[in-house]
Amino acid sequence: MAIKHNDVIEQAGDYVLKGIILHNHEGEGIKSNDRGINIAPLVLELNIYESLYRNAVVGSVVVLDTQNLIGNLPIQGTERISFKLSTPGAHGSSAIDYSVKSGHPMHVYALTDRAQQGDKAVTYTLHFASREFLRNVRTKVSKAYSGRIDEMVYSIFKDKDALDSRKHFDFEKTRNQDKIVIPNLPPMVAIQMLCDRALSDNSKSAGFHFYETTKGFQFRSWDSLCSDTNGNPWPPKQIFEYTQTAQINQREENIRINGQGREILSAYEQVESYRFINSSHDTAANQAIGTYASRVITHNLYDKSYREDDYSFHDTFNDSRHTDKGRNRFPVVNTIVDYDNKGLSDYPEANICLISSTRFAHNEDTGAYGIDADQDGKTYAKLDALKKSITSGRTLELTVKGQSYLSAGDIIEFKLPDINANSDQRSRLDPQAAGRYIITQLRHRVIDEDYINIIECVKDGVYKSYGSQNITNYTNIAGEQPKRKVPRDISQLENPITDD
């Protein structure tokens, strides 16, 4: 892999990587007086993975080893690996800094895929992760906590007997307080348990994400990823565009007029390839799992009572913030779907679940979320449906030129042209698939001279609203309901086959 020092962009895909240093278990290189060995010339591929659904950053390097590092260093799974990767001109928090100077080098934990390549070379993959990933494996939390949920999370995050992290930590304040006992769980499992109970102080959102990016750790709700505390949508970190063949000549003409600088910026905005992992909601599956409607039966262990709460996706959609701006940007409208004149959100019995709750568990008149126990069913249903609407929403994968300042959780905008647009309507975008997305998974990949990002992103609405639905009778859609057939007793049917 090329070692690059030039901090000026010459073309999209350039990067700055001054070395990849491998430190053995004693902090040395092959020679005891070295503080490590630069393996960048031996590296075929560098990958860094961050995700909204993963608590820690992980990565890998593919090595073509002609120096027998496995035996001479040696490599045994307790090494550290340090490097700093950035887009030229990107500094500070815009760089991916895992150098020794930053205080946060990565930790090697596995060697896989070893294969002989001739007489004196071998290839293998070194897998590495952040220190917190391994702290989570090595330690447990067994403690009682009291107070706001975000304060409990930070307590585990900084606890020297738990994650003991010194990294940057962004958090969103929670409105609910509780007393919770963590029963001997790994720190990140304990934090995930708290995420499932957290309620935002700035919105009506339920449920939080705890994840690590190359910039630090985040504890926040989906709503806070979509907009700020005042409800104003976050500006996109980058605007990407897929250029169809008919638009290429026009784009090149604009570049010619605006100069070389605009050519580089345009290349960073261009999508090399894209595919929809999930292009639309599977309405059958989502009805079955309770995304659109559900009924929660809550059994109160304290007074032996129970209550039923029905949840409707469309009735509560505007209570939360979403990727696309504006109200009523439903991913699927609640149109009437059958002769009983009900919509997708009108069948709570499609998914029925039972949860338990109690009061006075810690001598306080609250339920499972630290609020009124009677709200537990509705809170659970909303939390469950929100998770499912995100994971089953429109999911897009983009391949673009590498940009080190992008992170999981960032808002991006995707300009996907409408395939029905005429040649004079080039600016018209796909009414559903275009618009704002949240990065849920991000891969930084460096191979030789090229740095790319493979982005997986999700939207939980549509670019343009489907409009209001005023039909109140299914017969206006499907016509009159067919008459019911008279049942037939098969024993009374005559055999149509006769012998000759």
C-alpha positions in Angstrom: 0.0 0.0 0.0 1.3 3.4 -0.9 2.5 5.7 1.9 1.1 9.2 1.1 2.1 12.5 2.7 0.6 15.0 0.3 -2.1 17.0 2.1 -3.4 18.5 -1.1 -6.2 16.9 -3.1 -5.1 16.1 -6.7 -8.1 13.9 -7.5 -11.0 12.3 -5.6 -10.0 9.2 -3.8 -6.7 10.7 -2.6 -5.8 10.1 1.0 -3.1 10.8 3.6 -1.6 7.8 5.3 1.9 8.1 6.5 2.2 4.6 7.8 0.6 1.6 9.5 2.6 0.7 12.6 2.4 -2.7 14.1 3.5 -2.9 17.8 4.1 -6.3 19.4 3.0 -7.3 22.9 6.0 -5.4 24.4 5.3 -2.3 22.3 8.3 -3.0 20.0 9.0 -3.9 16.4 11.2 -6.7 15.2 14.2 -4.9 16.8 13.8 -4.2 20.5 14.9 -0.6 20.2 12.1 0.1 17.7 8.7 1.2 18.9 7.0 -0.8 16.1 7.3 -1.7 12.5 5.7 0.1 9.5 3.8 -2.6 7.6 2.2 -0.2 5.2 4.4 -1.5 2.3 3.1 -5.0 3.0 -0.6 -4.1 3.3 -2.8 -5.0 0.4 -6.0 -3.6 1.9 -7.1 -1.6 4.9 -10.8 -1.7 6.1 -12.4 0.2 9.0 -16.1 -0.5 9.9 -18.4 1.7 11.9 -22.1 1.1 12.4 -25.2 2.5 14.2 -25.9 -1.1 15.2 -22.4 -1.9 16.5 -21.0 -0.7 19.8 -17.4 -0.5 18.7 -15.3 0.2 15.6 -13.6 -2.8 14.1 -11.3 -3.2 11.1 -8.8 -5.4 9.2 -5.6 -5.3 7.2 -4.8 -7.8 4.5 -1.0 -8.4 4.6 1.4 -9.9 2.0 4.2 -10.8 4.5 7.7 -11.3 3.1 9.4 -10.7 6.5 7.9 -13.5 8.5 6.3 -11.0 11.0 4.2 -13.9 12.5 7.5 -15.5 13.8 9.8 -12.5 14.1 7.6 -9.9 15.7 5.8 -12.2 16.8 2.1 -11.9 16.1 -0.1 -13.7 18.7 -3.2 -11.6 19.0 -2.2 -9.1 21.6 -0.6 -6.5 19.3 -1.5 -2.9 18.7 -1.8 -1.2 15.3 -1.6 2.5 14.9 -2.3 4.8 11.9 -3.9 8.1 10.8 -6.0 8.1 7.7 -7.6 11.3 6.3 -8.8 12.9 3.1 -6.2 15.5 2.1 -7.0 18.8 3.9 -9.1 17.1 6.6 -7.7 17.7 10.1 -8.7 17.3 13.7 -12.0 15.4 14.1 -12.4 15.1 10.3 -9.5 12.6 10.3 -9.5 9.0 11.4 -6.8 9.1 14.0 -5.7 5.9 15.7 -2.1 7.0 16.1 -0.1 6.4 19.3 -0.1 10.2 19.7 -3.9 10.3 19.8 -3.8 7.8 22.7 -6.2 5.5 21.0 -4.4 2.9 18.8 -6.3 -0.1 17.7 -5.8 -3.6 19.2 -5.2 -6.7 17.1 -7.3 -9.7 18.3 -7.2 -12.3 15.5 -5.2 -13.5 12.5 -7.2 -15.4 9.8 -7.0 -16.5 6.2 -3.4 -17.5 6.2 -2.2 -18.7 2.8 1.2 -19.5 1.4 2.2 -17.3 -1.6 5.4 -18.9 -3.1 8.5 -19.9 -1.1 9.0 -16.8 1.0 5.7 -15.0 1.3 2.4 -15.5 3.1 -0.9 -13.6 3.1 -3.2 -13.2 6.1 -5.7 -10.9 7.6 -5.2 -9.1 10.9 -8.4 -8.1 12.6 -8.4 -5.2 15.0 -10.8 -3.3 17.2 -11.0 -0.4 19.6 -9.8 -0.9 23.2 -13.4 -0.7 24.4 -14.3 -3.7 22.3 -11.9 -5.8 24.2 -12.8 -4.2 27.6 -16.3 -5.3 26.9 -15.1 -8.9 26.5 -12.9 -8.8 29.6 -15.1 -7.0 32.2 -18.6 -7.2 33.7 -21.0 -4.7 35.3 -22.7 -5.8 38.5 -24.1 -2.7 40.2 -27.2 -0.8 41.0 -27.7 2.6 39.4 -30.1 5.5 40.2 -30.9 8.7 38.3 -31.3 9.6 34.7 -30.6 6.9 32.1 -27.9 9.0 30.3 -26.0 9.4 33.6 -26.1 5.7 34.1 -24.6 5.1 30.6 -21.8 7.6 31.2 -21.0 6.1 34.5 -20.5 2.7 32.9 -18.6 4.3 30.0 -16.0 6.0 32.3 -15.9 3.3 35.0 -12.3 2.0 35.4 -13.8 -1.4 36.2 -16.0 -1.4 33.1 -15.3 0.3 29.7 -12.9 2.8 31.2 -13.0 4.8 28.0 -11.2 8.2 27.5 -12.7 8.9 24.1 -15.0 11.6 23.0 -18.6 11.0 24.2 -21.7 12.7 22.8 -24.9 12.1 24.6 -28.6 13.1 24.6 -30.2 13.9 27.9 -33.1 11.5 28.8 -36.3 12.6 30.5 -36.9 9.4 32.5 -35.2 8.5 35.8 -35.1 5.1 37.3 -33.4 2.6 39.7 -31.8 -0.3 37.7 -29.7 -3.2 38.8 -27.2 -4.5 36.2 -26.9 -8.3 36.8 -23.3 -9.1 35.9 -23.4 -8.1 32.3 -20.7 -7.0 29.8 -20.6 -3.2 29.8 -21.9 -2.8 26.3 -24.7 -5.3 27.0 -25.6 -3.3 30.1 -25.6 0.0 28.1 -27.8 -1.6 25.4 -30.3 -2.6 28.2 -30.4 1.1 29.2 -30.8 2.2 25.6 -34.0 0.1 25.4 -35.4 2.0 28.4 -34.2 5.5 27.5 -36.8 8.2 26.6 -35.6 11.4 25.0 -35.8 14.7 26.9 -36.2 16.7 23.6 -38.8 14.7 21.8 -41.4 12.0 22.1 -38.9 9.4 20.8 -38.4 6.1 22.6 -35.2 4.0 22.5 -31.6 5.1 22.0 -28.5 4.0 20.1 -25.1 3.5 21.6 -22.4 3.2 19.0 -18.8 4.1 18.2 -17.6 6.0 15.2 -14.1 6.9 14.1 -14.7 10.2 15.9 -15.9 8.8 19.3 -18.9 7.4 21.0 -22.6 8.4 20.7 -25.6 7.8 22.9 -28.6 9.3 21.2 -32.1 8.7 19.8 -33.2 8.4 16.2 -34.9 11.7 16.5 -31.7 13.5 17.5 -30.0 12.0 14.4 -32.7 13.6 12.2 -32.9 17.1 13.8 -31.5 19.3 16.5 -33.2 19.9 19.9 -35.4 22.6 18.3 -36.7 20.2 15.7 -34.7 21.8 12.9 -33.4 19.1 10.4 -29.6 18.7 10.4 -28.0 19.8 7.2 -26.6 16.9 5.2 -22.9 16.2 5.8 -22.6 15.4 2.0 -24.8 15.6 -1.0 -24.4 12.6 -3.4 -25.7 12.4 -6.9 -26.1 9.5 -9.3 -25.5 10.8 -12.8 -27.4 9.1 -15.7 -25.8 8.9 -19.1 -28.0 11.7 -20.5 -26.6 14.1 -17.8 -22.9 13.4 -18.2 -22.3 15.9 -21.0 -24.0 18.7 -19.1 -22.0 17.9 -15.9 -18.8 18.0 -17.9 -19.8 21.3 -19.4 -20.4 22.8 -15.9 -17.0 21.5 -14.8 -15.3 23.1 -17.8 -16.9 26.4 -17.0 -16.3 26.3 -13.2 -12.7 24.9 -13.3 -10.6 22.1 -11.9 -11.6 22.8 -8.3 -15.2 22.1 -9.1 -14.2 19.0 -10.9 -12.7 17.5 -7.7 -15.7 18.5 -5.6 -18.1 17.1 -8.2 -16.2 13.8 -8.2 -16.6 13.5 -4.4 -20.4 14.0 -4.8 -20.7 11.4 -7.6 -22.0 8.0 -6.8 -19.9 5.3 -8.4 -22.6 2.6 -7.9 -25.7 2.1 -5.8 -28.2 -0.6 -5.0 -31.3 -0.8 -2.8 -30.8 -3.6 -0.2 -34.5 -3.0 0.7 -36.3 -0.8 -1.8 -39.6 -0.6 -0.1 -41.6 -1.7 2.9 -42.8 -5.3 2.8 -46.3 -4.6 4.0 -47.2 -8.2 4.7 -44.1 -8.8 6.9 -44.5 -5.4 8.6 -48.1 -6.1 9.5 -47.1 -9.6 10.9 -44.3 -8.2 13.1 -46.3 -5.2 14.4 -44.6 -2.3 12.6 -47.9 -0.7 11.6 -50.1 -1.8 14.4 -49.9 -3.9 17.5 -51.7 -4.7 20.7 -49.7 -4.9 23.9 -51.1 -6.6 27.0 -49.3 -5.4 30.1 -49.5 -7.6 33.2 -48.8 -5.6 36.4 -47.2 -7.9 38.9 -47.8 -5.5 41.8 -51.6 -5.4 41.8 -52.2 -8.4 39.5 -54.0 -6.2 36.9 -53.6 -6.1 33.2 -54.4 -3.6 30.5 -54.5 -3.6 26.7 -52.9 -0.8 24.6 -53.2 -0.5 20.8 -50.5 1.1 18.8 -51.0 2.8 15.4 -48.0 3.7 13.2 -49.8 6.3 11.2 -51.5 8.0 14.2 -48.2 8.5 15.9 -45.9 9.1 12.9 -45.8 12.8 13.3 -45.0 12.6 17.0 -41.4 11.6 16.1 -38.9 13.2 13.8 -37.9 11.5 10.5 -35.2 11.7 7.8 -37.3 13.6 5.3 -38.6 17.1 6.1 -42.2 17.9 6.5 -45.2 16.0 7.9 -47.0 13.0 6.7 -44.0 11.6 4.7 -45.3 8.1 5.5 -43.2 5.3 3.8 -46.6 3.7 3.0 -50.0 5.4 3.4 -52.8 4.1 5.5 -55.1 3.5 2.6 -58.1 1.2 3.0 -57.0 -2.3 2.1 -60.0 -4.6 2.5 -63.8 -4.7 2.5 -63.9 -4.0 6.3 -62.7 -0.5 5.3 -59.7 -0.6 7.5 -56.1 0.6 6.7 -52.7 -1.0 7.5 -52.6 0.6 10.9 -56.1 -0.6 11.9 -55.3 -4.2 12.7 -53.7 -4.2 16.1 -54.6 -7.9 16.6 -52.1 -8.7 13.8 -49.4 -8.7 16.4 -50.2 -9.3 20.0 -47.5 -9.4 22.7 -47.5 -9.7 26.5 -45.1 -7.8 28.7 -44.8 -7.6 32.5 -44.6 -4.5 34.6 -44.8 -3.6 38.2 -44.9 -0.6 40.6 -42.8 0.1 43.7 -40.0 -2.2 42.5 -37.6 0.3 44.3 -40.2 2.0 46.5 -41.3 4.4 43.7 -44.6 4.5 42.0 -43.1 4.0 38.5 -43.1 1.2 35.9 -40.4 -0.4 33.7 -39.3 2.9 32.1 -39.2 5.0 35.2 -42.6 6.7 34.3 -46.2 5.9 35.1 -46.6 2.1 34.9 -49.8 2.6 32.9 -47.7 4.0 30.0 -45.5 0.9 29.8 -47.5 -0.8 27.1 -47.7 2.2 24.8 -44.0 3.0 25.3 -43.0 -0.6 24.5 -45.1 -0.7 21.4 -43.7 2.6 20.1 -40.1 1.6 20.8 -40.6 -1.8 19.1 -42.3 -0.3 16.1 -39.7 2.4 15.7 -36.9 -0.2 15.6 -38.8 -2.3 13.0 -39.6 0.7 10.8 -35.9 1.6 10.6 -34.6 -1.9 10.0 -37.3 -2.6 7.4 -37.2 0.8 5.8 -35.8 1.8 2.5 -32.1 0.8 2.8 -29.6 2.0 0.2 -25.9 1.1 -0.4 -23.7 3.7 -2.1 -20.1 3.4 -3.2 -18.4 6.8 -3.3 -14.9 8.3 -3.2 -13.4 8.1 0.3 -14.2 11.0 2.7 -12.7 10.6 6.2 -15.1 13.1 7.8 -18.2 10.9 7.2 -19.4 8.9 10.1 -22.2 6.5 11.0 -25.2 8.5 12.2 -24.5 11.4 9.7 -27.3 12.8 7.5 -26.6 12.6 3.7 -28.7 13.6 0.7 -29.0 11.4 -2.3 -30.1 13.0 -5.6 -31.5 10.1 -7.6 -33.1 11.3 -10.9 -36.6 10.3 -11.7 -36.5 7.7 -14.4 -39.7 9.1 -15.9 -38.2 12.6 -16.3 -37.8 14.0 -19.8 -34.5 15.4 -21.1 -35.6 18.9 -20.1 -36.5 17.7 -16.5 -33.0 16.6 -15.4 -33.4 18.1 -12.0 -36.6 16.1 -11.2 -35.8 13.5 -8.6 -37.3 10.2 -7.7 -40.3 11.1 -5.5 -39.8 8.2 -3.0 -36.1 7.1 -3.1 -34.4 10.5 -3.4 -33.8 12.8 -0.4 -32.3 12.5 3.0 -30.8 9.3 4.5 -29.0 8.5 7.8 -25.8 6.5 7.5 -26.3 3.3 9.5 -23.1 1.4 8.4 -19.9 2.8 6.9 -16.8 1.1 5.5 -13.6 2.9 4.9 -11.6 0.9 2.3 -8.1 1.7 1.1 -6.5 -0.4 -1.6 -3.2 0.8 -3.1 -3.9 4.2 -4.5 -7.7 4.4 -4.0 -9.8 5.3 -0.9 -13.5 4.6 -1.1 -16.5 4.6 1.2 -19.2 1.9 1.1 -22.2 3.5 2.8 -25.3 1.7 3.9 -28.0 4.2 4.8 -31.7 4.2 5.7 -34.7 6.5 5.3 -37.9 6.1 7.3 -40.1 8.2 5.0 -40.4 9.4 1.4 -38.9 12.4 -0.5 -42.4 13.6 -1.5 -45.6 12.8 0.3 -48.0 10.4 -1.3 -50.8 12.9 -0.6 -54.0 12.6 1.4 -56.2 9.6 1.1 -59.9 10.5 1.1 -61.4 7.1 0.1 -63.5 5.7 2.9 -65.0 2.7 1.2 -63.1 -0.2 -0.3 -65.7 -0.7 -3.0 -64.5 2.6 -4.5 -61.2 1.0 -5.0 -61.9 -2.7 -5.8 -65.6 -2.6 -6.8 -68.4 -4.5 -5.2 -67.5 -7.4 -3.0 -68.1 -10.7 -4.8 -71.0 -12.8 -3.5 -70.2 -15.6 -1.2 -70.2 -19.0 -2.9 -72.5 -21.7 -1.6 -70.4 -24.5 0.0 -70.6 -27.9 -1.7 -70.6 -31.3 -0.1 -68.1 -33.3 -2.1 -69.9 -36.6 -1.3 -72.8 -35.3 -3.4 -70.7 -34.6 -6.4 -71.0 -37.0 -9.4 -67.9 -38.6 -10.8 -67.4 -37.1 -14.3 -65.2 -40.1 -15.4 -67.2 -43.0 -16.9 -66.0 -46.4 -18.0 -66.2 -47.2 -21.7 
